[in-house]
Amino acid sequence: MDKHFVSTDWLADHLADPGLVILDGSWHMPGAARDPRAEYLAGHLPGAVFFDIDAIADPTTDLPHMLPAPAQFSGMVGELGIADTMTIVVYDQLGLATAPRVWWTFKAMGAPNVLMLAGGSPKWRAEGRPMESGAVTRPPQHFEVRFDPNRVADFGTVAARSRDRQAQIIDARPAPRFHAEVPEPRPGLRGGHIPGSINLPVGLLTEAGAMRSPAELQALFAERRIDLGKPIITTCGSGITASALALALEVAGATDVAVYDGSWTEWGAHPDADIA
């Protein structure tokens, strides 16, 4: 086990630990015609609880799955049976696609021990390990939030950093979307990117559903002229792959990384946003 991941062997050995909670953090793009909750009910890791990225979110905004207020988050995850004192292990159905969003959410809310399953559900299944079906309910717990504002960037902050270049803005969307060569998947959004931002498509960060090594990531960031020693803001379509990019940066050694929660869904529709 390292700072960010646990192995399938480790998790198999610790399934019965009372201080462990496993979360299925699967999510799919609206156009994917897949239902992550239905897939969870059909088959999930033993004892895993479904973490609904769209539901554990701020209900006061039209933007998708924005971070909820700390008190609201505390109540929601407490009802799921998650305490801040627990070891939280997150996986998703694709390997390492949306689990980083759940990891980042818990880190922003101050969880001290949140990790991801290396290889996710595909690796667990490929190894013939046990699965369960149906919903899992746990006794309610208390989750004490210690919100870390340094992990979150809002529109105003990103607009200021786009102008003054006091932070590097890195966009995890595919290159054709970054360059406005294809339309955005969400209707009503302009094409392009935040002025001054650097494109690093999220698909370059992983191989076969697993995060690349720290050395490989460091080389990739150096190739894009990203300085791991300076402040960084990550962005994407709606804050999902920006979280995976934040994880990769942290694995590579960056220590000052914030996720732009609204990402292009907010920026591309905002009347005051400059677009390159």
ABEGO torsion letter per residue (X at the ends): XBAABBBAAAAAAAAABAABBBBBABBBBAAAGBBAAAAAAABBBBGBBBBBAAABBBAABABBGBBBBAAAAAAAAAAAGBBAABBBBBBBAAGBAAAAAAAAAAAAAGBABBBBBBGEAAAAAAAGBBBBBEBBBBBBBBBBBBBBAAABBBAAAAAAAAAAGABBBBBABBAAAAAGABBBABBGBBBEBBBGBBBBBAAAABBGGBBBBAAAAAAAAAAAGBBAABBBBBBBAAGAAAAAAAAAAAAAGBABBBBBAAEAAAAAABAABBBX
